[in-house]
Amino acid sequence: VRSISPQKALVFMKTTTLITILCTAVLTLTQAGTIGVDPTSGQNGLVSGNGGLTLGYEFQVTDTNGIVVDGLGFWDYQSDGLIFGQTFPVGLWDSATGTLLRSSVISSASPLKTSLDPDGGWRVNAVPQVFLAPGLYRIGALMPVSGANDIVGDPATFQSAPGVGLVRFLRQIGSPTLAMPYIGPPYLGAMWFGPTFT
């Protein structure tokens, strides 16, 4: 046993604390949390975005303390990779301001997360954490021009994470790039689960 000076002990403690914080941050970014909105059953179908189509929904943060979003994802039918090697840009917006809070491009290489629906799973990319105060937010995924991966559609059932409630399904038509959805469904009862968040 040998003694060290108080200055060296302080430097050692600060270094150890910094390493612990950095490791925690890295693990947080690589491990996305609970699925925010997850279908438990539904009809699978292809959706193409000829001319530009972003599909998504509006959700409400009901938890009075807010929630933290740490991942964005897209549905992988049969959990065997996205067809044709396609990728899906997914965005998260503040409904009131239209501000894009986070975005990520989901691919077959994105980590697979289990769904309550036995017909598939979620490809999820970790994103820098963003705090969502109680209020309304929107999520959407840009559909490719043709041959999109199957998503879950109506009729469908779903479950929301604690502190989150699905409000309505929305779409944006005409933008060839990812855009906040704002147009209602084409018919009563229309549902689509392509994008999600954790």
C-alpha positions in Angstrom: 0.0 0.0 0.0 1.3 3.4 -0.9 -0.3 6.8 -0.3 -0.9 9.4 -3.0 -1.2 13.1 -2.7 -4.7 14.7 -2.2 -4.3 16.4 -5.6 -3.6 13.1 -7.4 -6.6 11.5 -5.6 -8.8 14.4 -6.7 -7.7 14.0 -10.3 -8.3 10.3 -10.2 -11.8 10.7 -8.8 -12.7 13.3 -11.4 -11.3 11.1 -14.2 -13.3 8.1 -13.0 -16.5 10.2 -12.7 -16.0 11.5 -16.3 -15.4 8.0 -17.7 -18.5 6.8 -15.9 -20.6 9.6 -17.4 -19.3 9.0 -20.9 -19.9 5.3 -20.7 -23.5 5.9 -19.5 -24.1 8.4 -22.4 -22.8 5.9 -25.0 -24.9 3.1 -23.6 -27.9 5.4 -23.6 -27.4 6.2 -27.3 -27.0 2.6 -28.3 -29.9 1.1 -26.4 -33.3 2.6 -27.3 -36.1 2.2 -24.8 -39.7 1.1 -24.8 -41.7 1.3 -28.0 -44.0 4.4 -27.9 -46.8 3.1 -30.0 -46.9 -0.6 -31.0 -49.5 -2.6 -33.0 -50.7 -5.8 -31.4 -52.3 -7.0 -34.6 -53.2 -5.7 -38.0 -53.3 -6.1 -41.8 -50.0 -6.0 -43.6 -49.8 -4.1 -46.8 -47.5 -2.2 -49.2 -47.6 1.6 -49.4 -45.8 3.5 -52.1 -45.1 7.2 -52.1 -45.5 8.1 -55.8 -45.1 11.9 -55.9 -44.1 12.1 -52.3 -45.8 10.6 -49.2 -44.9 10.9 -45.5 -47.1 8.7 -43.3 -47.4 9.0 -39.6 -49.6 10.0 -36.7 -50.0 12.6 -34.0 -49.5 11.6 -30.4 -50.0 13.3 -27.1 -47.6 13.2 -24.2 -49.9 12.8 -21.2 -47.3 12.2 -18.5 -47.3 15.4 -16.4 -43.5 15.0 -16.1 -43.0 14.6 -19.8 -41.1 11.8 -21.5 -37.6 11.3 -23.1 -37.5 10.0 -26.7 -34.2 8.1 -27.4 -34.9 6.3 -30.7 -36.8 6.3 -34.0 -37.9 3.3 -35.9 -39.7 1.7 -38.8 -41.8 -1.5 -39.1 -40.0 -4.6 -40.5 -42.6 -7.2 -41.6 -41.4 -10.7 -40.6 -38.3 -9.1 -39.0 -36.2 -10.3 -41.9 -34.9 -6.9 -43.2 -36.4 -4.2 -45.4 -37.1 -5.3 -48.9 -35.0 -4.1 -51.9 -32.5 -2.7 -49.4 -34.7 0.3 -49.0 -34.2 2.9 -46.3 -36.9 5.0 -44.5 -36.3 8.5 -43.2 -38.3 9.0 -40.0 -38.9 12.4 -38.3 -40.3 13.6 -35.0 -41.9 17.1 -34.9 -43.5 19.5 -32.4 -47.1 19.7 -33.6 -47.6 23.3 -32.6 -44.5 24.8 -34.2 -43.6 22.3 -36.9 -40.1 22.1 -35.6 -38.2 18.9 -36.6 -36.9 17.6 -33.2 -35.1 14.5 -34.4 -34.7 12.4 -37.5 -33.0 9.2 -38.6 -32.8 7.0 -41.6 -33.8 3.4 -40.8 -32.3 0.5 -42.7 -32.0 -3.3 -42.5 -28.8 -2.7 -40.5 -30.8 -0.8 -37.8 -31.1 -2.9 -34.6 -34.2 -5.0 -34.4 -36.6 -4.5 -31.5 -39.5 -6.9 -30.6 -43.1 -5.8 -31.3 -46.3 -6.9 -29.7 -47.5 -7.9 -33.2 -46.1 -11.4 -34.0 -45.9 -10.6 -37.7 -42.8 -8.4 -37.4 -40.6 -6.1 -35.4 -39.1 -2.6 -35.3 -35.8 -1.5 -36.8 -34.8 1.3 -34.4 -31.9 3.8 -34.5 -30.9 5.4 -31.3 -31.0 9.2 -31.5 -29.7 11.9 -29.1 -32.3 12.1 -26.3 -34.9 14.7 -26.5 -37.3 15.7 -23.7 -41.0 16.0 -24.7 -43.1 18.1 -22.3 -46.8 17.3 -22.1 -48.4 18.3 -25.4 -48.8 17.1 -29.0 -46.1 15.7 -31.3 -46.0 14.1 -34.7 -44.0 11.3 -36.2 -43.7 10.4 -39.9 -41.8 8.2 -42.3 -41.1 9.0 -46.0 -42.4 6.2 -48.2 -40.3 5.2 -51.3 -41.7 5.9 -54.8 -42.5 2.2 -55.3 -42.2 -1.2 -53.6 -42.2 -0.1 -50.0 -41.7 -2.5 -47.2 -45.0 -3.8 -45.7 -46.5 -1.8 -42.9 -49.3 -2.6 -40.5 -52.7 -1.1 -41.5 -56.3 -1.3 -40.7 -58.0 -3.1 -39.2 -55.4 -3.0 -36.4 -55.1 -2.9 -32.6 -52.3 -1.2 -30.8 -50.8 -0.3 -27.4 -49.2 2.9 -26.3 -46.5 3.3 -23.7 -47.3 4.8 -20.4 -47.7 8.6 -20.6 -48.4 8.5 -24.4 -51.7 8.5 -26.3 -52.2 8.2 -30.1 -54.4 11.0 -31.3 -54.9 10.6 -35.0 -53.2 9.3 -38.2 -51.8 11.9 -40.6 -50.0 12.1 -43.9 -48.2 14.6 -46.0 -48.7 14.4 -49.8 -46.4 15.9 -52.4 -43.0 16.4 -50.8 -40.3 14.1 -52.2 -38.4 14.6 -48.9 -39.4 13.9 -45.3 -42.1 16.4 -44.2 -44.4 16.8 -41.2 -47.7 15.0 -41.8 -50.8 17.2 -41.4 -53.5 15.8 -43.7 -56.1 13.4 -42.2 -56.8 9.8 -43.4 -58.5 9.2 -46.8 -61.3 7.3 -45.2 -62.8 6.7 -41.7 -61.0 4.1 -39.8 -57.8 4.3 -41.8 -54.7 3.3 -39.8 -51.0 2.8 -40.5 -48.1 1.8 -38.4 -44.9 2.5 -40.3 -42.8 4.7 -38.0 -42.5 4.6 -34.3 -40.4 6.0 -31.5 -38.9 4.8 -28.2 
